[in-house]
């Protein structure tokens, strides 16, 4: 990821085991691109779903662009098609249907060419005890760093 970050799903690492990441393009309208250029987007509650032979981004919030007007603006939470290679799509569809995995968007950013890209991850949901273990490990790392800094 070399470009400017637009939105990040920070909750994803806490709720899921992220296994494999993919970079996907987005099929967007003009007012959606302008809304992203302003830096307004929310992918925190979104996920990617399989619809036929395509993968769609569901529940991502791209607020309406104020200068576009009512006739040329977009629906803020519409389903957006993810642009991936056929091999990647087949791999993701197989993992979702066969293994029960989930496709979670982790980052939305601009690449070097100025194109909006979405980093998606194949994920497995964490149970409550897994989340407690992750919290305990994070706390221990913080305490250990503090002790090393203080004691020398």
NORGI-V542199 format. One record per pair of residues at least 4 apart in sequence whose C-alpha atoms are under 6 Angstrom apart, sorted by sequence separation. I is the first residue (numbers start at 1). J is the second residue. D is the distance in whole Angstrom. If there is no record, write none. Layout:
I_J_D ; I_J_D
This chain:
12_16_6 ; 36_40_5 ; 50_54_6 ; 51_55_6 ; 68_72_6 ; 94_98_6 ; 95_99_5 ; 96_100_5 ; 110_114_5 ; 111_115_5 ; 126_130_6 ; 140_144_6 ; 147_151_6 ; 148_152_6 ; 35_40_6 ; 50_55_5 ; 68_73_6 ; 96_101_5 ; 110_115_5 ; 49_55_6 ; 95_101_6 ; 96_102_6 ; 110_116_5 ; 49_56_5 ; 109_116_6 ; 110_117_6 ; 48_56_5 ; 109_117_5 ; 48_57_4 ; 108_117_6 ; 47_57_6 ; 48_58_6 ; 108_118_5 ; 47_58_6 ; 107_118_6 ; 46_58_6 ; 107_119_5 ; 46_59_5 ; 63_76_5 ; 106_119_6 ; 46_60_5 ; 62_76_5 ; 105_119_6 ; 106_120_6 ; 61_76_5 ; 105_120_4 ; 61_77_5 ; 104_120_6 ; 43_60_5 ; 60_77_6 ; 104_121_5 ; 59_77_5 ; 103_121_6 ; 42_61_5 ; 103_122_5 ; 41_61_6 ; 102_122_6 ; 103_123_6 ; 41_62_5 ; 58_79_5 ; 102_123_5 ; 57_79_6 ; 101_123_6 ; 57_80_5 ; 101_124_5 ; 56_80_5 ; 56_81_4 ; 56_82_6 ; 55_82_6 ; 35_65_5 ; 6_39_6 ; 31_65_6 ; 9_44_5 ; 31_73_6 ; 27_81_5 ; 48_103_5 ; 26_82_5 ; 25_82_6 ; 26_83_6 ; 47_104_5 ; 24_82_6 ; 25_83_5 ; 24_83_5 ; 24_84_5 ; 25_117_5 ; 24_117_6 ; 24_118_5 ; 23_118_6 ; 23_119_5 ; 9_106_5 ; 22_119_6 ; 8_106_6 ; 22_120_5 ; 8_107_4 ; 21_120_6 ; 7_107_6 ; 21_121_4 ; 7_108_5 ; 20_121_5 ; 6_108_5 ; 20_122_5 ; 6_109_5 ; 18_121_6 ; 19_122_6 ; 5_109_4 ; 19_123_6 ; 4_109_6 ; 18_123_5 ; 4_110_5 ; 17_123_5 ; 3_110_5 ; 16_123_6 ; 17_124_5 ; 3_111_4 ; 16_124_5 ; 3_112_6 ; 16_125_4 ; 16_126_5 ; 15_126_6
